[in-house]
Amino acid sequence: MFHKSPGAFYFSFTIGKNMILSWSLIVIGALFILNGIPAMIFGAGGIFYIFLGAVIVFFGRKLLRKNKNKINNIKHLDKNALANADYSHVYEDFAIGISERDRKVYLAENGKSKTYDFSDIRSWRYNLESGGAVINGGMAGVARTIGQDRMNKMASGFFVQVRDIDNPEWQIRFPHDSEQKKNLLRWMEIFDQKVNNR
């Protein structure tokens, strides 16, 4: 997602929707389990309901745990830096913001964040990985394709090299969708115009 000014609204809205979904799954799964117990006692196929309920509860808890991690990671984001930015982007626990007035770039990645002066920015680039799908591989092929897709997502993003011994390169991820390349090119242009004054 790309926009001009306030940063974290989309992120918090997404977390809210996912929290509702995860709790809904847990409640629905619990209802399946509760309905399956009497059915099992009376021999009416309750095992199926209990199994289905357990699977639903499992995925609900997994989604809930994932959302709690996102909420914990958003705490490290400097909401003031994002709110004061002329351009900002927040996706999962990755964020970037540029303030022309202060001549600062705010970067956040996987629980760490820092603000840099324009003069500390050395270079920037983007990488967009795709491909590697396995055709006609059965379940093993599907698993390899899913694994390759995940590796592509992890290697893709906007990369900023800075004058910093501890964190010389930052990766900012974007949703892996049809708009990803457009958003990455937009951020290349923003950095060219604002940081590099081209």
C-alpha positions in Angstrom: 0.0 0.0 0.0 1.3 3.4 -0.9 -0.1 6.7 0.2 0.8 10.2 1.1 0.7 10.8 4.9 -0.7 9.0 7.9 1.0 5.6 7.9 -0.3 3.0 10.3 -4.1 3.2 9.7 -4.2 0.5 7.1 -2.0 -1.8 9.1 -4.1 -1.5 12.3 -7.3 -2.0 10.3 -5.9 -5.2 8.8 -4.9 -6.5 12.2 -8.4 -5.7 13.5 -10.1 -7.7 10.6 -7.7 -10.6 11.1 -8.3 -10.7 14.9 -12.0 -10.9 14.3 -11.5 -13.7 11.8 -9.2 -15.7 14.1 -11.6 -15.5 17.1 -14.5 -16.4 14.8 -12.7 -19.5 13.7 -11.9 -20.5 17.3 -15.6 -20.1 18.3 -16.9 -22.0 15.2 -14.4 -24.8 15.8 -15.4 -25.0 19.5 -19.1 -25.2 18.4 -18.2 -28.1 16.1 -16.4 -29.9 18.9 -19.3 -29.4 21.3 -21.8 -30.6 18.8 -19.6 -33.6 17.9 -19.3 -34.9 21.5 -23.0 -35.8 21.9 -23.1 -37.1 18.4 -20.1 -39.4 19.2 -21.8 -40.6 22.3 -24.9 -41.5 20.5 -23.0 -43.0 17.5 -24.0 -40.4 14.9 -20.6 -39.7 13.4 -19.4 -37.2 16.0 -15.7 -38.0 15.3 -16.0 -36.1 12.0 -17.3 -33.0 13.8 -14.7 -33.2 16.5 -11.9 -33.5 14.0 -13.3 -30.7 11.8 -13.7 -28.5 14.9 -10.1 -29.2 16.0 -8.8 -28.3 12.6 -10.7 -25.0 12.6 -9.6 -24.2 16.2 -6.0 -25.0 15.2 -6.1 -22.5 12.2 -7.9 -19.9 14.3 -5.2 -20.1 17.0 -2.4 -20.0 14.4 -3.9 -16.9 12.9 -4.4 -15.3 16.3 -0.7 -16.0 17.3 0.4 -14.5 14.0 -1.7 -11.4 14.6 -0.3 -11.0 18.2 3.2 -11.1 16.7 2.2 -8.3 14.3 0.8 -6.3 17.1 4.0 -6.7 19.1 6.1 -5.8 16.0 4.0 -2.6 15.3 5.0 -1.3 18.8 8.5 -0.7 17.4 7.2 1.6 14.7 7.6 5.3 15.3 4.1 6.5 14.6 5.2 10.1 14.8 7.8 9.6 12.1 5.2 7.9 9.9 2.5 10.5 10.6 4.9 13.4 9.8 6.1 11.7 6.6 5.2 13.1 3.2 5.3 9.6 1.8 4.9 6.4 3.9 4.3 2.7 3.5 3.5 0.1 6.1 3.2 -3.6 5.4 3.3 -6.2 8.2 6.3 -5.2 10.3 8.0 -3.3 7.5 7.7 0.5 7.1 9.3 3.4 5.3 8.6 7.1 5.6 10.2 10.2 4.0 9.9 13.7 5.4 11.0 16.3 2.9 10.8 19.1 5.5 13.1 17.3 8.0 15.1 15.7 5.2 14.8 12.3 7.0 14.1 8.7 6.0 12.5 6.4 8.5 13.0 2.7 8.1 11.6 -0.3 10.0 12.2 -4.0 9.4 11.4 -7.1 11.6 11.3 -5.4 15.0 14.0 -2.8 14.4 13.7 0.8 13.2 15.8 3.9 12.7 15.7 7.4 11.2 18.4 8.5 8.8 19.3 11.9 7.3 19.1 12.1 3.5 22.9 12.4 3.5 23.2 8.9 5.2 21.4 7.2 2.3 23.9 5.6 0.0 21.7 3.8 -2.6 18.4 2.1 -3.1 17.1 -0.6 -5.4 14.3 -3.0 -5.7 14.2 -6.7 -6.3 11.2 -8.6 -7.6 11.5 -12.4 -7.5 9.1 -14.7 -9.3 9.0 -18.1 -11.0 10.1 -21.5 -9.9 6.7 -23.1 -10.1 6.7 -26.9 -10.4 4.3 -28.4 -13.0 2.9 -31.9 -12.6 4.7 -32.7 -9.4 1.8 -34.0 -7.4 1.7 -33.0 -3.7 5.5 -32.8 -3.6 5.4 -30.4 -6.5 2.7 -28.3 -4.8 4.8 -28.2 -1.7 7.9 -27.1 -3.7 5.9 -24.4 -5.5 4.6 -23.1 -2.2 8.1 -23.1 -0.8 9.4 -21.3 -3.9 6.6 -18.7 -3.7 7.6 -18.0 0.0 11.2 -17.6 -0.9 10.2 -15.2 -3.8 8.3 -13.1 -1.3 11.1 -13.0 1.2 13.7 -11.9 -1.5 11.4 -9.3 -3.0 11.1 -5.7 -1.8 12.7 -2.2 -1.7 16.2 -2.2 -0.4 17.9 0.9 1.1 21.7 1.0 1.7 22.7 3.4 4.5 25.7 4.7 6.3 25.3 2.4 9.3 27.8 -0.2 10.5 25.1 -2.2 12.4 22.4 -2.1 9.7 24.0 -1.3 6.3 20.9 -2.5 4.3 17.2 -2.4 5.0 14.6 -4.4 3.2 11.0 -3.0 3.0 8.5 -5.6 1.8 5.3 -4.9 -0.1 2.3 -7.1 -0.7 3.2 -9.8 -3.3 0.4 -9.0 -5.7 -0.2 -7.4 -9.1 0.6 -3.9 -7.8 3.9 -4.8 -6.3 6.1 -3.8 -9.2 4.2 -0.5 -9.6 4.7 0.3 -5.9 8.4 -0.6 -6.0 8.9 1.6 -9.1 7.0 4.4 -7.4 9.3 4.2 -4.4 12.3 4.3 -6.7 11.0 7.5 -8.2 10.2 9.0 -4.8 13.8 8.4 -3.7 15.2 9.7 -7.0 13.2 12.9 -6.6 13.3 13.6 -2.9 16.5 12.1 -1.6 18.6 12.4 -4.7 17.0 15.7 -6.0 16.8 14.4 -9.5 
